[in-house]
Amino acid sequence: MNNTFSRVWEHAVVTGGAGFVGSHLCSALLDAGTDVTCVDDLSTGRPENMSEFRDRPGFTFIRANVAEPIPVDRQPDLVLHFASPASPADYLRLPLHTLEAGSLGTRNAVTLARGAGARFVLASTSEVYGDPQQHPQNERYWGNVNPVGPRSVYDEAKRFGEAFTTAEADHHGVDTAIVRLFNTYGPRMRGYDGRAVPTFVRQALAGEPLTVTGDGLQTRSLCYVDDTVRGILAVAAHGMRGPVNIGNPTEITMLELAQFVIDLTGSRSEIRFIERPTDDPAVRCPDITLARDKLQWDPVVPAEEGLRRTIEWFRAHRDG
């Protein structure tokens, strides 16, 4: 179902706009007639993610670290804070950078929004639920997170970002929203970022074994990026504070996903089981009742269609 909420923005600042989800947000906003300033230090984002819109009227790119004050010349009416390493390979490689993006970066992005009187949307994550003991996870669940584990730099950065955003709304009246994104996939992902979909697709296209961790029975809920972006912009337009889950409530095991990718690519790859990472969640599934009731939002792209689009993009970008 398509959401019925829309709002015309004049100028949006998207931190992390050269990243996977951020670049799709930039595209969608430009298509809607919004001028966009993308702020990204390119530590995990890529210039090629902006190639389709880099020269479009109304688009500006600023290379900057959001841990420093955000250097924009024009006040926005929408700030979307999406700057952060988001894959295990990245945040394990850049732990302090990840913590700074979630803490100092959130502070600087909210400060920009507060000074401009702009709507602020924080990109949070299903990782705030940790290895959940509630299934599926709704927004009232507080989570089960290891604060000193290998994933903690990302989990706790996002949890802090949520706390800071909430405090700014409560104490300074900033118009804020929090979206918790679940396992988004699609074109512009990096083949070596460590997440399941790009890893499996890259391996299948190369004829390599697909590396499934543990017994492969752990589940994820995959949401195609177009659906995710539509949900994010619906939250921004509605005015709700959240947090609100944006994800697909249909679960799939990692073993099923690996076999699905093999079938869709026509690969002769085999499946190889490897050690499961520490603190890897056993289940991940959003309760999207809030998004359905308040936004009339539902994911509409079936897994087969989304994976086909993703596979075709990877075929055309074998160096991804």
Buried (B, 14 or more C-beta within 10 A) or exposed (E): EEBEBEBEBEBBBBBBBBBBBBBBBBBBBBEBEBBBBBBBBBBBBBEBBBEEBBEBEBBBBBEBBBBEEBEBEEBBBBBBBBBBBBBBBBBBBBBEBBBBBBBBBBBBBBBBBBEBEBBBBBBBBBBBBBBBEBBBBEBEBEBEBBEEBBBBBBBBBBBBBBEBBBEBBEEEEBBBBBBBBBBBBBBBBBBEBBBBBBBBBBBBBEEBBBBBBBEBEBBBBBBBBBBBBBBBBBBBBBEBBBBBBBBBBEBBBBBBBBBBBBEBBEBEBEBEBEEBBEBBBEBBBBBBEBBBEBBBBBBEBEBEEBBEBBBEBBEEBEEB
